[in-house]
Amino acid sequence: MDRLDGPPRLILVADLDCTLVDHDDPENTHLLRFNALWEAHYRHDSLLVYSTGRSMLSYLNLGKKKPLLTPDIAITSVGSEIAYCGELVVFDDVWVARLSEMWNRDIVVEETSKFPQLEPQPERSQEQHKVSFYVEREHAVEIMKVLPGILMERGVDVKMVYSNDYAFDVLPGKSGKGGGLTYLLEKLENEGKQSSNILVCGDSGNDAELFNISQAYGVMVSNSHKELLQWHEENAKDNPNIILASERCAAGIIEALQRFNLGPSFSPRDVLDAEHFQEEVLDPAHEVVQFYLFYEKWRSGEVDKSDKYLQNLKSLSSPLGIFVHPSGVEKPIHEWIDDLKTLHGEGKEKQFHIWLDRVLFSHISSDTWIVKFDKHELSEGKVRSCSTRVLLSCQEEKQKLAWMHIHQSWLAGFCSDDQETWIF
């Protein structure tokens, strides 16, 4: 949050599984659409918040399987953890202390063990401030009627969350996804960074609390579970600020941005005509996202193998510009563009995709920007990632941004065993 000087233009709060991430879409089509939209138009002045039932470790493991962007903030373990995701992940100790009030995990475990219907989830799903079980709905309803009173008699205040017709979580009374988000919004307000635009996104019962945040818009994606749809019918069917999307998962989130008029909702990935990839928009983030999407389409053979595209790239880069390969090899940018000729269509059968993450830019002079981002490249199931810096300068006579310098270095744990096809 420190990277913003004032209130964020938008705070987008999204559940992960079956909301942002569609596990039935191996191509991650709409997630990649969302990624391009966020990095091109929102990252520099908005906040991306993940609110998930997964633990921090489980969320990080999901990021190894799906092309997830790095959030600004992660609310994990059904609201029982809050972490700020800059260069380092920093947990909110104040929130931990607040949850520890009137909470005793040992007592919760002792009392819940008296209900044989509750099957403890694996140890990896248990947290300091979360005790998790599997249980059928009919038993969950009955247990939720009596367990809070039993625990309160022993000085423990709890909140119980049931979702997906099997997951039963016992949490501190102040916890939950709604509690975590409320705390976060209060903290932003105290820092003078309260936003007038908040969008919450969910699909299951443990997301219902998010939609109780009065100042927020809400979208329930079209594939939402019945317990959330029932909650909507009972609590929000007449609330115009909470909608049921007609689209699944990330596509439903994009739909909500448009319906609530919260900002751009046309993803750069929706541009079908390659000739319009280089629009006359002096926006550094948009520029780099569009460039790498063209590069993906070129490698995948989704655009014609035409010299006019390569000449266009050359016209948007300095003849003196240098590209520094992650291996340390330096070469003029125009020579690297020439090398693209041999790579046209080679990624077609390799499920080749590129996504950029943490695209941030800063002015270093009146007409020059430095853009920093992480680039991830997926090919044949293998991801290669590098940290990238691009120097862009405004061509006043053309009113376009020119690429002056590109420098890439491998991110920790990544390298390439195929230097020839790692171009940009």
Buried (B, 14 or more C-beta within 10 A) or exposed (E): BEEBEEBBBBBBBBBBBBBBBBEEBEEBBBBBBBBBBBBBBBBBBBBBBBBBBBBBEBBBEBBEEBBBBBBBBBBBBBBBBBBBBEEEEEBBEEBBEBBBEBBBBEBBEEBBEEBEBBEBBEEEBBBBBBBBBBBEEEBBEEBBEEBBEBBEEEEBEBBBBBBBBBBBBBBBBBBBBBBBBBBBBEBBEEEEBBBEBBBBBBBBBBBBBBBBBEEBBBBBBBBBBEBBBEBBEEEBEEEEBBBBBEBBBBBBBBBBBEBBEBBBBBBBBEBEEBEEBBEEEBBBBBBBBBBBBBBBBBBBBBBEEEEEBBEBBBEBBBEEBBBBBBEEEEEBBBEBBEBBEEBBBBBEEBBBBBBBBBBBBEEEEEBBBBBBBBBBBBBEEEBBBBBBBBBBBBBEEEEBBBBBBBBBBBBEEBEBEEEEBBBB
